Amino acid sequence: MTLETASPGNATAGKPQRHANHWVVLLLVFTLAGVVESQAFGHLNAFRPLYLQQLGVPAPNVPTWTGVLAALGFVIGLPLLPFWGVWTDLTQNRVPSAGRLPGHTPVLSVLR
């Protein structure tokens, strides 16, 4: 973050002002969220075959359902990508995807 001084005619002349755009903080938040999400869903996909067996899925069908469930997120999510841009425009360029972070916590806790 950089500091800049106010103009001489301004009442806050000589006082440093911080930029309103804290992109570094936003970058760190999204990096942390991406790492946590990748780890959580990586573990979910890794242990899904064991969970399917516990649910009573026959052993020959476990690989098929593992693949179907792993692909389902991409099949549903890919067509929805353009709507993220529309949502961002509607919310006046606030970060709408940050709203998903609190929602992931209870969902991933239940899946544990």
Beta strands, then each sheet from edge to edge (+ up, - down):
strand 1: 3-5
strand 2: 16-18
sheet 1: 1+ 2-
end
